[in-house]
């Protein structure tokens, strides 16, 4: 079963472009990262990720996405299958 999640990312002031570029570069090595976009609202960047389980998602976020220069904080929301 594939686990999908949205990673909401708060970045340092003026660093959205650099964070998107950094995660896009990371995407070449980590195929679990499906997409990354700069957005408006309470967060600056949103990444969509998939992994084989919750622990894999956690490792991807804490060891990879959070280490990108300019990332200040992340909130990860797992997708639920309803019905």
Legacy VTK file of the C-alpha trace (Angstrom):
# vtk DataFile Version 3.0
C-alpha trace
ASCII
DATASET POLYDATA
POINTS 83 float
0.000 0.000 0.000
1.389 3.388 -0.996
1.115 6.212 1.535
0.637 9.716 0.129
1.200 12.950 2.052
1.209 16.702 1.625
4.210 18.454 3.169
3.469 22.096 3.996
6.732 24.017 4.223
7.470 27.341 5.891
10.634 28.942 4.518
12.916 31.786 5.562
11.917 35.198 4.210
12.715 35.537 0.521
13.848 31.915 0.150
10.848 30.276 -1.578
12.573 30.124 -4.961
15.696 28.537 -3.455
13.686 25.996 -1.458
11.637 24.965 -4.503
14.874 24.598 -6.494
16.487 22.589 -3.689
13.554 20.196 -3.383
13.334 19.912 -7.175
17.019 18.897 -7.217
16.303 16.422 -4.416
13.426 15.035 -6.493
15.971 13.729 -9.023
17.438 11.476 -6.300
14.281 10.759 -4.300
11.462 9.589 -6.563
9.086 9.648 -3.573
8.756 13.406 -4.151
5.913 13.682 -6.654
5.713 17.472 -6.966
6.753 20.731 -5.332
5.098 24.131 -5.741
5.399 27.629 -4.281
1.998 28.734 -2.942
0.272 31.628 -1.200
-1.243 31.363 2.263
0.128 30.337 5.641
2.800 28.112 4.056
5.247 29.009 1.305
5.832 25.694 -0.444
3.875 22.441 -0.687
5.389 19.105 -1.688
3.414 15.979 -2.526
5.228 12.800 -1.517
4.543 9.057 -1.618
6.193 6.164 0.156
5.662 2.522 1.073
4.736 3.370 4.676
4.470 6.169 7.240
8.031 5.627 8.472
9.412 6.107 4.956
7.497 9.387 4.661
8.869 10.480 8.039
12.436 9.673 7.000
12.028 11.530 3.704
10.737 14.641 5.459
13.137 14.712 8.416
16.311 13.565 6.670
15.857 15.167 3.257
13.244 17.906 2.930
13.996 19.538 6.294
17.698 19.648 5.430
17.133 21.838 2.354
18.619 25.289 2.965
15.900 27.816 3.796
13.363 25.339 5.199
12.245 26.597 8.607
9.396 24.230 9.520
7.264 21.493 8.004
3.804 20.091 8.650
3.043 16.718 7.075
-0.553 15.625 6.422
-1.206 12.027 5.387
-3.905 11.361 2.795
-6.786 9.201 4.065
-8.741 6.758 1.942
-12.427 7.268 2.794
-15.227 4.847 2.053
LINES 1 84
83 0 1 2 3 4 5 6 7 8 9 10 11 12 13 14 15 16 17 18 19 20 21 22 23 24 25 26 27 28 29 30 31 32 33 34 35 36 37 38 39 40 41 42 43 44 45 46 47 48 49 50 51 52 53 54 55 56 57 58 59 60 61 62 63 64 65 66 67 68 69 70 71 72 73 74 75 76 77 78 79 80 81 82
